[in-house]
Amino acid sequence: MKRLLVVLILLTTFFSCKTDDPTITKLFITGNIKNPIMNAVLFKGHDINKTIPLNDDGSFKELLDIKQDGYFSLTHGHESSILYLKQGDSLNIAFDTNNFNASITFKGNLAEENRYLILKSKFIEENSIDYPMLFSMEQLEFHQTINKLKTKTDQLIENTPNLDSNFVELEKKSNYFDYLIKLQTYPSYHASFTKNKNVQLTNEFTKPFEEFDYSNQYYYTSFQNYKQIVLNHYKRAIIKNEDIANLFVQLNQIKSTVIKNDIVKSLSKNLELNYENNKVLYEGIMLISDDEVFKNKLTTQYNKVKLLSKGMPSPKFNDYENHKGGKTSLDDLKGKYLYIDIWATWCAPCIREIPYLKALEYKFQDKNIDFVSISIDRHDDYDTWRKMVMDKDLQGIQLLADSDWKSNFIKQYNIIGIPRFIILDADGNIVSANAQRPSSHSLELLLNDLVK
């Protein structure tokens, strides 16, 4: 009987601990800010986005409901720090905004872990290598360098006493993901810094990704570097025009809706003019996303892009002022290919393209193509436009849009930045709604192919 009573007491204790203690997922956080620059401090991470007001003396306190242990951010004005927070524990934070990095201190159960994060931040800063120098290295030297940095960072945490074992495991994961993202981004950065785009990666660069798990929600919400690895993986497949339909099949198998929704929102940025797989991309995103607001916005965007696809009739402009006199409409220019330059006198990148545009006009002067420049200068700058056309001896057909950015032609092409270039065929249909700039060598090759 006594034995049965002991068992019942133990069972009662176990279940009461699980159900009756509301603080088991709470973290008691307190702090004091000297020389505060605003009246609150912000904590974010793992479904927490909590603004805690400051008292008159700069102190604050809050019982945060922590869904899971891990990394969170503290922000006060322009100052911020990464924190490690854990269910059922407490942490006190103090700092002076006049000297944030040197003054921040921690007390409580998680003090050692958060002191380590400050130590690690300083260590990385002291051991960082200039990105152009690092990514310009050849593969062997690059791999040895980042591997050495990872080893030293692992040793830093191994040699730091009194740290929570779960925290140590997380930090080693973070170090590994930092190492992996450098491997992953090496081809693109190396090509950018060295102009060598024909890099054949060795096994050290590819093998770590062969069995990599791109679907771990805890890692995704805990580690910014893991999240970036996942997003890069799917973005590259889109950019390289790999089997996109199969890519979405794989993506749909990810159980985490957080990851899936985040990825498709990132991929939606590739829904753009001249992208030949817009339809497959749009349909794949619509199949996977469960965010109705996002899907409605995406559908609106897709319908706009679809109207500007290759072969579609171009939006028209009517009665734009011609610098040589009279009015000109798009229909007046049918019968030849058109290379249209949307520009303005105040636009420095537009001005930089003028010498290249003149060179193209000279090369194609006897071909079946006209060069049209449409200024979106405001009417207040009318005289400036007329003078610049004369002073710079601009060739081609020089037109002034009827209502600057608000002109229907500009809005229908969804132009939000200039210079912007458009190519139309002799029937007024779109060849490219977002063509290469005159300074691009590939443009001359394209025009040669069109008007040969």
DRENDO-1510 file (C-alpha; in Angstrom, 1 decimal, always signed):
<recs>
REC; n; res; u; v; w
REC; 1; MET; +0.0; +0.0; +0.0 .
REC; 2; LYS; +2.8; +2.4; +0.9 .
REC; 3; ARG; +4.5; +1.5; -2.4 .
REC; 4; LEU; +1.3; +2.3; -4.4 .
REC; 5; LEU; +1.0; +5.6; -2.5 .
REC; 6; VAL; +4.6; +6.6; -3.4 .
REC; 7; VAL; +3.9; +5.8; -7.1 .
REC; 8; LEU; +0.7; +7.9; -7.0 .
REC; 9; ILE; +2.6; +10.9; -5.4 .
REC; 10; LEU; +5.3; +10.7; -8.1 .
REC; 11; LEU; +2.8; +10.6; -10.9 .
REC; 12; THR; +0.8; +13.5; -9.4 .
REC; 13; THR; +4.1; +15.5; -9.1 .
REC; 14; PHE; +5.1; +14.8; -12.7 .
REC; 15; PHE; +1.8; +15.8; -14.2 .
REC; 16; SER; +1.4; +18.9; -12.0 .
REC; 17; CYS; +4.8; +20.0; -13.1 .
REC; 18; LYS; +3.8; +19.8; -16.8 .
REC; 19; THR; +0.4; +21.5; -16.5 .
REC; 20; ASP; +0.3; +23.7; -13.4 .
REC; 21; ASP; +3.5; +25.7; -13.6 .
REC; 22; PRO; +2.9; +28.6; -16.0 .
REC; 23; THR; +6.5; +29.8; -15.6 .
REC; 24; ILE; +8.1; +26.7; -17.2 .
REC; 25; THR; +8.2; +28.5; -20.6 .
REC; 26; LYS; +8.8; +32.0; -19.2 .
REC; 27; LEU; +12.0; +33.9; -18.9 .
REC; 28; PHE; +12.3; +36.7; -16.4 .
REC; 29; ILE; +14.3; +39.5; -18.0 .
REC; 30; THR; +15.4; +42.7; -16.3 .
REC; 31; GLY; +17.8; +45.5; -17.1 .
REC; 32; ASN; +19.0; +49.0; -16.9 .
REC; 33; ILE; +20.0; +51.4; -19.7 .
REC; 34; LYS; +22.1; +54.4; -19.0 .
REC; 35; ASN; +21.7; +57.4; -21.3 .
REC; 36; PRO; +18.7; +55.8; -23.1 .
REC; 37; ILE; +17.9; +57.3; -26.5 .
REC; 38; MET; +14.3; +56.1; -26.6 .
REC; 39; ASN; +11.7; +54.9; -24.0 .
REC; 40; ALA; +11.7; +51.2; -24.8 .
REC; 41; VAL; +13.8; +48.1; -25.6 .
REC; 42; LEU; +12.8; +45.5; -28.3 .
REC; 43; PHE; +13.2; +41.8; -28.1 .
REC; 44; LYS; +12.7; +39.6; -31.2 .
REC; 45; GLY; +13.1; +36.0; -32.2 .
REC; 46; HIS; +11.1; +32.7; -32.3 .
REC; 47; ASP; +7.6; +34.3; -32.6 .
REC; 48; ILE; +8.5; +37.0; -30.0 .
REC; 49; ASN; +8.3; +40.6; -31.0 .
REC; 50; LYS; +8.1; +42.4; -27.7 .
REC; 51; THR; +8.5; +46.0; -27.0 .
REC; 52; ILE; +9.3; +46.6; -23.3 .
REC; 53; PRO; +8.8; +50.1; -21.9 .
REC; 54; LEU; +11.5; +51.7; -19.8 .
REC; 55; ASN; +10.9; +53.2; -16.4 .
REC; 56; ASP; +12.0; +56.8; -15.7 .
REC; 57; ASP; +15.4; +55.5; -14.3 .
REC; 58; GLY; +16.1; +53.5; -17.5 .
REC; 59; SER; +15.2; +50.1; -15.9 .
REC; 60; PHE; +12.9; +47.5; -17.4 .
REC; 61; LYS; +11.5; +44.1; -16.5 .
REC; 62; GLU; +9.3; +41.6; -18.2 .
REC; 63; LEU; +8.3; +37.9; -18.1 .
REC; 64; LEU; +8.8; +36.7; -21.6 .
REC; 65; ASP; +7.0; +33.7; -22.9 .
REC; 66; ILE; +9.8; +31.7; -24.7 .
REC; 67; LYS; +8.5; +29.2; -27.1 .
REC; 68; GLN; +11.9; +27.5; -27.5 .
REC; 69; ASP; +15.4; +28.1; -26.3 .
REC; 70; GLY; +17.7; +29.8; -28.6 .
REC; 71; TYR; +18.9; +33.1; -30.1 .
REC; 72; PHE; +17.1; +36.4; -29.8 .
REC; 73; SER; +17.9; +40.0; -30.6 .
REC; 74; LEU; +17.9; +43.0; -28.3 .
REC; 75; THR; +17.5; +46.4; -29.9 .
REC; 76; HIS; +17.6; +49.9; -28.4 .
REC; 77; GLY; +17.7; +52.7; -31.0 .
REC; 78; HIS; +20.7; +51.9; -33.3 .
REC; 79; GLU; +22.3; +49.5; -30.8 .
REC; 80; SER; +21.7; +45.8; -30.9 .
REC; 81; SER; +23.0; +42.5; -29.6 .
REC; 82; ILE; +22.3; +38.8; -30.0 .
REC; 83; LEU; +21.2; +37.1; -26.8 .
REC; 84; TYR; +20.8; +33.5; -25.8 .
REC; 85; LEU; +17.6; +32.9; -23.8 .
REC; 86; LYS; +16.3; +29.8; -22.2 .
REC; 87; GLN; +12.9; +28.7; -20.8 .
REC; 88; GLY; +12.6; +29.0; -17.0 .
REC; 89; ASP; +15.8; +31.1; -16.6 .
REC; 90; SER; +16.5; +34.7; -15.8 .
REC; 91; LEU; +18.8; +37.3; -17.3 .
REC; 92; ASN; +19.7; +40.9; -16.3 .
REC; 93; ILE; +21.2; +43.2; -18.9 .
REC; 94; ALA; +22.8; +46.6; -18.4 .
REC; 95; PHE; +24.6; +49.0; -20.8 .
REC; 96; ASP; +25.4; +52.6; -21.5 .
REC; 97; THR; +24.4; +53.8; -25.0 .
REC; 98; ASN; +27.4; +56.1; -25.0 .
REC; 99; ASN; +29.7; +53.1; -25.1 .
REC; 100; PHE; +27.4; +50.1; -25.8 .
REC; 101; ASN; +30.0; +47.4; -26.8 .
REC; 102; ALA; +32.3; +48.1; -23.9 .
REC; 103; SER; +29.7; +48.6; -21.2 .
REC; 104; ILE; +27.2; +45.8; -21.8 .
REC; 105; THR; +27.1; +43.4; -18.8 .
REC; 106; PHE; +25.0; +40.3; -17.8 .
REC; 107; LYS; +23.8; +38.8; -14.6 .
REC; 108; GLY; +21.7; +35.7; -13.8 .
REC; 109; ASN; +21.5; +32.1; -15.0 .
REC; 110; LEU; +22.4; +32.9; -18.6 .
REC; 111; ALA; +25.1; +35.5; -17.9 .
REC; 112; GLU; +28.0; +33.2; -19.0 .
REC; 113; GLU; +26.4; +32.3; -22.3 .
REC; 114; ASN; +25.7; +35.9; -23.2 .
REC; 115; ARG; +29.2; +37.0; -22.1 .
REC; 116; TYR; +30.5; +34.4; -24.5 .
REC; 117; LEU; +28.5; +35.9; -27.4 .
REC; 118; ILE; +30.2; +39.2; -26.8 .
REC; 119; LEU; +33.5; +37.5; -26.6 .
REC; 120; LYS; +32.8; +35.6; -29.9 .
REC; 121; SER; +31.8; +38.8; -31.6 .
REC; 122; LYS; +35.1; +40.5; -30.7 .
REC; 123; PHE; +37.0; +37.3; -31.7 .
REC; 124; ILE; +35.4; +37.3; -35.2 .
REC; 125; GLU; +36.0; +41.0; -35.7 .
REC; 126; GLU; +39.7; +40.5; -34.8 .
REC; 127; ASN; +40.1; +37.5; -37.0 .
REC; 128; SER; +38.0; +38.6; -40.0 .
REC; 129; ILE; +39.5; +38.7; -43.5 .
REC; 130; ASP; +38.6; +41.3; -46.1 .
REC; 131; TYR; +36.0; +39.7; -48.3 .
REC; 132; PRO; +37.7; +40.7; -51.7 .
REC; 133; MET; +40.9; +39.2; -50.4 .
REC; 134; LEU; +39.2; +36.0; -49.0 .
REC; 135; PHE; +37.1; +35.3; -52.0 .
REC; 136; SER; +39.8; +36.1; -54.5 .
REC; 137; MET; +41.8; +33.1; -53.1 .
REC; 138; GLU; +42.0; +30.0; -55.2 .
REC; 139; GLN; +40.0; +27.0; -53.9 .
REC; 140; LEU; +42.7; +25.2; -51.9 .
REC; 141; GLU; +43.9; +28.4; -50.0 .
REC; 142; PHE; +40.3; +29.5; -49.5 .
REC; 143; HIS; +39.2; +26.2; -48.0 .
REC; 144; GLN; +42.2; +26.0; -45.7 .
REC; 145; THR; +41.6; +29.6; -44.5 .
REC; 146; ILE; +37.9; +29.1; -43.6 .
REC; 147; ASN; +38.5; +25.7; -42.1 .
REC; 148; LYS; +41.2; +27.2; -39.9 .
REC; 149; LEU; +38.8; +30.0; -38.8 .
REC; 150; LYS; +36.1; +27.4; -38.0 .
REC; 151; THR; +38.6; +25.4; -35.9 .
REC; 152; LYS; +39.7; +28.4; -34.0 .
REC; 153; THR; +36.1; +29.4; -33.3 .
REC; 154; ASP; +35.2; +25.9; -32.1 .
REC; 155; GLN; +38.2; +26.0; -29.8 .
REC; 156; LEU; +37.1; +29.3; -28.4 .
REC; 157; ILE; +33.8; +27.8; -27.1 .
REC; 158; GLU; +35.5; +24.5; -26.0 .
REC; 159; ASN; +37.9; +26.5; -23.9 .
REC; 160; THR; +35.2; +28.7; -22.3 .
REC; 161; PRO; +34.1; +27.1; -18.9 .
REC; 162; ASN; +30.7; +27.0; -17.3 .
REC; 163; LEU; +28.5; +27.1; -20.4 .
REC; 164; ASP; +25.2; +25.3; -20.9 .
REC; 165; SER; +25.8; +22.1; -22.9 .
REC; 166; ASN; +22.8; +22.9; -25.3 .
REC; 167; PHE; +24.3; +26.3; -25.9 .
REC; 168; VAL; +27.7; +24.8; -26.8 .
REC; 169; GLU; +26.0; +22.5; -29.2 .
REC; 170; LEU; +24.1; +25.4; -30.8 .
REC; 171; GLU; +27.3; +27.5; -31.1 .
REC; 172; LYS; +29.1; +24.7; -32.9 .
REC; 173; LYS; +26.2; +24.4; -35.3 .
REC; 174; SER; +26.4; +28.1; -35.9 .
REC; 175; ASN; +30.1; +27.9; -36.6 .
REC; 176; TYR; +29.5; +25.0; -39.1 .
REC; 177; PHE; +26.8; +27.0; -40.9 .
REC; 178; ASP; +29.1; +30.0; -41.1 .
REC; 179; TYR; +31.7; +27.7; -42.7 .
REC; 180; LEU; +29.1; +26.2; -45.1 .
REC; 181; ILE; +27.7; +29.6; -46.3 .
REC; 182; LYS; +31.2; +30.6; -47.3 .
REC; 183; LEU; +31.6; +27.4; -49.3 .
REC; 184; GLN; +28.2; +28.0; -50.9 .
REC; 185; THR; +28.8; +31.6; -51.9 .
REC; 186; TYR; +32.4; +31.1; -53.1 .
REC; 187; PRO; +31.6; +30.6; -56.8 .
REC; 188; SER; +29.6; +33.8; -57.2 .
REC; 189; TYR; +31.9; +36.0; -55.0 .
REC; 190; HIS; +35.1; +34.6; -56.6 .
REC; 191; ALA; +33.7; +35.3; -60.1 .
REC; 192; SER; +32.8; +38.8; -59.0 .
REC; 193; PHE; +36.2; +39.6; -57.5 .
REC; 194; THR; +38.4; +37.8; -60.0 .
REC; 195; LYS; +36.2; +37.9; -63.2 .
REC; 196; ASN; +36.8; +34.2; -63.5 .
REC; 197; LYS; +33.3; +32.7; -64.1 .
REC; 198; ASN; +34.5; +29.2; -65.0 .
REC; 199; VAL; +35.3; +27.8; -61.6 .
REC; 200; GLN; +35.1; +24.0; -61.4 .
REC; 201; LEU; +34.5; +23.2; -57.7 .
REC; 202; THR; +36.4; +20.5; -55.9 .
REC; 203; ASN; +34.9; +17.8; -53.7 .
REC; 204; GLU; +35.5; +19.9; -50.6 .
REC; 205; PHE; +33.0; +22.5; -51.8 .
REC; 206; THR; +30.3; +20.2; -53.0 .
REC; 207; LYS; +30.3; +17.2; -50.7 .
REC; 208; PRO; +28.9; +19.0; -47.6 .
REC; 209; PHE; +25.7; +19.8; -49.5 .
REC; 210; GLU; +25.0; +16.4; -50.9 .
REC; 211; GLU; +23.1; +15.2; -47.9 .
REC; 212; PHE; +22.3; +18.6; -46.4 .
REC; 213; ASP; +18.9; +19.0; -44.7 .
REC; 214; TYR; +17.2; +22.1; -46.0 .
REC; 215; SER; +14.0; +21.6; -44.0 .
REC; 216; ASN; +15.0; +22.0; -40.3 .
REC; 217; GLN; +12.6; +24.6; -38.9 .
REC; 218; TYR; +14.5; +25.1; -35.6 .
REC; 219; TYR; +17.7; +25.8; -37.4 .
REC; 220; TYR; +15.8; +28.0; -39.9 .
REC; 221; THR; +14.4; +30.2; -37.2 .
REC; 222; SER; +17.5; +30.1; -35.0 .
REC; 223; PHE; +20.4; +30.6; -37.4 .
REC; 224; GLN; +20.5; +33.4; -39.9 .
REC; 225; ASN; +23.3; +31.7; -41.7 .
REC; 226; TYR; +21.3; +28.4; -42.0 .
REC; 227; LYS; +18.3; +30.4; -43.3 .
REC; 228; GLN; +20.5; +32.0; -46.0 .
REC; 229; ILE; +21.9; +28.7; -47.0 .
REC; 230; VAL; +18.4; +27.4; -47.6 .
REC; 231; LEU; +17.2; +30.5; -49.5 .
REC; 232; ASN; +20.4; +30.5; -51.6 .
REC; 233; HIS; +19.9; +26.9; -52.5 .
REC; 234; TYR; +16.4; +27.5; -54.0 .
REC; 235; LYS; +17.3; +30.9; -55.6 .
REC; 236; ARG; +20.2; +29.3; -57.5 .
REC; 237; ALA; +18.0; +26.6; -58.9 .
REC; 238; ILE; +15.6; +29.3; -60.3 .
REC; 239; ILE; +18.5; +31.5; -61.6 .
REC; 240; LYS; +20.1; +28.5; -63.4 .
REC; 241; ASN; +16.8; +27.5; -64.9 .
REC; 242; GLU; +17.1; +24.0; -63.4 .
REC; 243; ASP; +14.1; +21.7; -63.4 .
REC; 244; ILE; +11.8; +24.2; -61.7 .
REC; 245; ALA; +8.7; +22.0; -61.7 .
REC; 246; ASN; +10.6; +19.3; -59.9 .
REC; 247; LEU; +12.1; +21.9; -57.6 .
REC; 248; PHE; +8.6; +22.8; -56.4 .
REC; 249; VAL; +7.8; +19.1; -55.9 .
REC; 250; GLN; +10.8; +18.9; -53.5 .
REC; 251; LEU; +9.8; +22.1; -51.8 .
REC; 252; ASN; +6.3; +20.9; -51.2 .
REC; 253; GLN; +7.7; +17.9; -49.3 .
REC; 254; ILE; +9.1; +20.2; -46.7 .
REC; 255; LYS; +6.9; +19.8; -43.6 .
REC; 256; SER; +7.5; +23.3; -42.2 .
REC; 257; THR; +5.0; +25.8; -43.5 .
REC; 258; VAL; +7.3; +28.5; -42.0 .
REC; 259; ILE; +10.1; +27.5; -44.3 .
REC; 260; LYS; +7.9; +26.9; -47.4 .
REC; 261; ASN; +6.2; +30.3; -47.1 .
REC; 262; ASP; +9.4; +32.1; -46.6 .
REC; 263; ILE; +11.1; +30.4; -49.5 .
REC; 264; VAL; +8.3; +31.1; -52.0 .
REC; 265; LYS; +8.2; +34.7; -50.9 .
REC; 266; SER; +11.9; +34.9; -51.6 .
REC; 267; LEU; +11.5; +33.1; -55.0 .
REC; 268; SER; +8.6; +35.5; -56.0 .
REC; 269; LYS; +11.2; +38.2; -56.5 .
REC; 270; ASN; +12.4; +36.3; -59.6 .
REC; 271; LEU; +9.0; +36.8; -61.1 .
REC; 272; GLU; +10.2; +39.5; -63.5 .
REC; 273; LEU; +10.3; +40.8; -67.0 .
REC; 274; ASN; +12.1; +38.6; -69.5 .
REC; 275; TYR; +12.2; +35.6; -67.2 .
REC; 276; GLU; +11.1; +32.7; -69.5 .
REC; 277; ASN; +9.8; +30.5; -66.6 .
REC; 278; ASN; +7.5; +33.0; -65.1 .
REC; 279; LYS; +4.4; +30.8; -65.6 .
REC; 280; VAL; +6.0; +27.7; -64.0 .
REC; 281; LEU; +7.4; +29.9; -61.1 .
REC; 282; TYR; +4.0; +31.5; -60.5 .
REC; 283; GLU; +2.0; +28.3; -60.6 .
REC; 284; GLY; +4.5; +26.6; -58.2 .
REC; 285; ILE; +4.4; +29.4; -55.7 .
REC; 286; MET; +0.6; +29.5; -55.8 .
REC; 287; LEU; +0.4; +25.8; -55.2 .
REC; 288; ILE; +2.7; +25.9; -52.1 .
REC; 289; SER; +1.9; +29.2; -50.3 .
REC; 290; ASP; -1.0; +29.3; -47.8 .
REC; 291; ASP; -0.7; +33.1; -47.4 .
REC; 292; GLU; -3.8; +34.4; -49.2 .
REC; 293; VAL; -2.8; +38.1; -49.0 .
REC; 294; PHE; +0.6; +37.3; -50.5 .
REC; 295; LYS; -1.0; +35.2; -53.2 .
REC; 296; ASN; -3.4; +38.0; -54.2 .
REC; 297; LYS; -0.5; +40.4; -54.5 .
REC; 298; LEU; +1.5; +37.9; -56.5 .
REC; 299; THR; -1.3; +37.3; -58.9 .
REC; 300; THR; -1.6; +41.1; -59.5 .
REC; 301; GLN; +2.2; +41.2; -60.1 .
REC; 302; TYR; +2.1; +38.2; -62.4 .
REC; 303; ASN; -0.7; +39.6; -64.5 .
REC; 304; LYS; +1.2; +42.8; -65.0 .
REC; 305; VAL; +4.4; +40.9; -66.0 .
REC; 306; LYS; +2.4; +38.7; -68.3 .
REC; 307; LEU; +1.2; +41.7; -70.3 .
REC; 308; LEU; +4.9; +42.7; -70.9 .
REC; 309; SER; +6.0; +39.3; -72.0 .
REC; 310; LYS; +7.9; +38.7; -75.3 .
REC; 311; GLY; +5.5; +38.9; -78.2 .
REC; 312; MET; +2.8; +40.9; -76.5 .
REC; 313; PRO; +1.6; +44.2; -78.0 .
REC; 314; SER; +3.5; +47.1; -76.4 .
REC; 315; PRO; +1.7; +49.7; -74.4 .
REC; 316; LYS; +1.4; +52.8; -76.4 .
REC; 317; PHE; +2.2; +56.5; -76.1 .
REC; 318; ASN; +0.5; +59.2; -78.0 .
REC; 319; ASP; +1.5; +62.7; -79.0 .
REC; 320; TYR; +4.8; +63.0; -77.2 .
REC; 321; GLU; +6.7; +66.2; -78.0 .
REC; 322; ASN; +9.4; +65.6; -80.6 .
REC; 323; HIS; +12.6; +67.7; -80.1 .
REC; 324; LYS; +12.7; +68.3; -83.8 .
REC; 325; GLY; +9.1; +69.6; -83.8 .
REC; 326; GLY; +5.6; +68.3; -83.8 .
REC; 327; LYS; +4.2; +65.3; -81.9 .
REC; 328; THR; +5.1; +61.6; -82.2 .
REC; 329; SER; +3.1; +58.5; -81.2 .
REC; 330; LEU; +4.3; +54.9; -81.0 .
REC; 331; ASP; +2.2; +53.9; -84.0 .
REC; 332; ASP; +4.1; +56.5; -86.1 .
REC; 333; LEU; +7.2; +54.4; -85.6 .
REC; 334; LYS; +6.0; +51.0; -86.8 .
REC; 335; GLY; +7.9; +49.4; -89.6 .
REC; 336; LYS; +11.3; +49.2; -87.8 .
REC; 337; TYR; +12.7; +47.7; -84.7 .
REC; 338; LEU; +12.8; +50.2; -81.8 .
REC; 339; TYR; +15.4; +50.5; -79.1 .
REC; 340; ILE; +13.7; +52.8; -76.5 .
REC; 341; ASP; +15.7; +54.6; -73.8 .
REC; 342; ILE; +13.7; +55.9; -70.8 .
REC; 343; TRP; +15.9; +58.6; -69.2 .
REC; 344; ALA; +16.0; +62.1; -67.6 .
REC; 345; THR; +18.5; +65.0; -67.5 .
REC; 346; TRP; +19.0; +64.6; -63.7 .
REC; 347; CYS; +19.8; +60.9; -63.9 .
REC; 348; ALA; +23.6; +60.3; -63.7 .
REC; 349; PRO; +23.5; +56.6; -64.8 .
REC; 350; CYS; +21.4; +57.7; -67.8 .
REC; 351; ILE; +24.0; +60.3; -68.8 .
REC; 352; ARG; +26.8; +57.7; -68.4 .
REC; 353; GLU; +25.1; +55.5; -71.1 .
REC; 354; ILE; +25.0; +58.3; -73.7 .
REC; 355; PRO; +28.4; +57.7; -75.3 .
REC; 356; TYR; +27.6; +53.9; -75.6 .
REC; 357; LEU; +24.2; +54.8; -77.1 .
REC; 358; LYS; +25.7; +57.1; -79.6 .
REC; 359; ALA; +28.2; +54.3; -80.6 .
REC; 360; LEU; +25.3; +51.9; -81.2 .
REC; 361; GLU; +23.3; +54.4; -83.2 .
REC; 362; TYR; +26.3; +54.9; -85.5 .
REC; 363; LYS; +26.9; +51.1; -85.9 .
REC; 364; PHE; +23.2; +50.5; -86.8 .
REC; 365; GLN; +22.5; +53.7; -88.7 .
REC; 366; ASP; +21.8; +51.7; -91.9 .
REC; 367; LYS; +19.9; +48.9; -90.3 .
REC; 368; ASN; +16.1; +48.4; -89.8 .
REC; 369; ILE; +16.1; +49.9; -86.3 .
REC; 370; ASP; +15.4; +53.3; -84.8 .
REC; 371; PHE; +16.7; +54.6; -81.5 .
REC; 372; VAL; +14.1; +56.4; -79.4 .
REC; 373; SER; +14.9; +58.4; -76.3 .
REC; 374; ILE; +12.0; +59.3; -74.0 .
REC; 375; SER; +12.7; +61.8; -71.3 .
REC; 376; ILE; +10.6; +61.8; -68.2 .
REC; 377; ASP; +11.7; +65.2; -67.1 .
REC; 378; ARG; +9.1; +67.3; -65.4 .
REC; 379; HIS; +7.7; +70.2; -67.3 .
REC; 380; ASP; +9.6; +72.5; -64.9 .
REC; 381; ASP; +12.8; +71.0; -66.5 .
REC; 382; TYR; +11.5; +71.4; -70.1 .
REC; 383; ASP; +14.2; +74.0; -71.0 .
REC; 384; THR; +16.9; +71.8; -69.4 .
REC; 385; TRP; +15.8; +68.9; -71.6 .
REC; 386; ARG; +15.9; +70.9; -74.8 .
REC; 387; LYS; +19.3; +72.3; -73.9 .
REC; 388; MET; +20.9; +69.0; -73.0 .
REC; 389; VAL; +19.7; +67.4; -76.3 .
REC; 390; MET; +21.4; +70.2; -78.1 .
REC; 391; ASP; +24.6; +70.4; -75.9 .
REC; 392; LYS; +25.3; +66.7; -76.0 .
REC; 393; ASP; +24.3; +66.4; -79.7 .
REC; 394; LEU; +21.9; +63.5; -78.9 .
REC; 395; GLN; +20.9; +61.6; -81.9 .
REC; 396; GLY; +17.9; +59.4; -82.7 .
REC; 397; ILE; +14.3; +60.3; -82.0 .
REC; 398; GLN; +14.2; +62.6; -78.9 .
REC; 399; LEU; +10.8; +62.7; -77.2 .
REC; 400; LEU; +9.4; +64.2; -73.9 .
REC; 401; ALA; +6.8; +62.1; -72.0 .
REC; 402; ASP; +3.6; +63.9; -71.4 .
REC; 403; SER; +3.5; +63.5; -67.6 .
REC; 404; ASP; +7.0; +62.5; -66.3 .
REC; 405; TRP; +6.7; +59.4; -64.0 .
REC; 406; LYS; +2.9; +59.6; -64.2 .
REC; 407; SER; +2.8; +59.1; -67.9 .
REC; 408; ASN; +0.6; +56.1; -68.8 .
REC; 409; PHE; +3.4; +54.5; -71.0 .
REC; 410; ILE; +5.8; +54.7; -68.0 .
REC; 411; LYS; +3.2; +53.3; -65.6 .
REC; 412; GLN; +2.1; +50.5; -67.9 .
REC; 413; TYR; +5.7; +49.3; -68.2 .
REC; 414; ASN; +5.9; +49.4; -64.4 .
REC; 415; ILE; +9.0; +51.6; -64.6 .
REC; 416; ILE; +10.2; +52.6; -61.1 .
REC; 417; GLY; +13.8; +53.3; -61.9 .
REC; 418; ILE; +15.9; +54.7; -64.8 .
REC; 419; PRO; +17.6; +54.2; -67.1 .
REC; 420; ARG; +15.3; +51.6; -68.6 .
REC; 421; PHE; +15.5; +50.1; -72.0 .
REC; 422; ILE; +12.9; +48.5; -74.2 .
REC; 423; ILE; +13.1; +46.7; -77.5 .
REC; 424; LEU; +10.1; +46.4; -79.8 .
REC; 425; ASP; +9.7; +44.6; -83.2 .
REC; 426; ALA; +8.6; +46.3; -86.4 .
REC; 427; ASP; +4.9; +45.5; -85.6 .
REC; 428; GLY; +5.1; +47.2; -82.2 .
REC; 429; ASN; +5.3; +43.9; -80.2 .
REC; 430; ILE; +7.6; +43.5; -77.2 .
REC; 431; VAL; +11.0; +41.8; -77.8 .
REC; 432; SER; +12.3; +42.8; -74.4 .
REC; 433; ALA; +10.5; +44.9; -71.8 .
REC; 434; ASN; +13.7; +45.3; -69.8 .
REC; 435; ALA; +16.6; +45.2; -72.3 .
REC; 436; GLN; +20.3; +45.4; -71.7 .
REC; 437; ARG; +22.0; +48.8; -71.4 .
REC; 438; PRO; +24.0; +50.2; -74.3 .
REC; 439; SER; +27.2; +49.6; -72.3 .
REC; 440; SER; +26.5; +45.9; -72.3 .
REC; 441; HIS; +28.4; +44.0; -75.0 .
REC; 442; SER; +25.5; +41.4; -75.2 .
REC; 443; LEU; +23.1; +44.1; -76.4 .
REC; 444; GLU; +25.1; +44.6; -79.7 .
REC; 445; LEU; +25.0; +40.8; -80.3 .
REC; 446; LEU; +21.2; +40.8; -79.7 .
REC; 447; LEU; +20.6; +43.7; -82.0 .
REC; 448; ASN; +22.8; +42.2; -84.7 .
REC; 449; ASP; +20.7; +39.0; -84.5 .
REC; 450; LEU; +17.4; +40.9; -84.7 .
REC; 451; VAL; +18.2; +43.2; -87.7 .
REC; 452; LYS; +20.5; +41.0; -89.7 .
</recs>
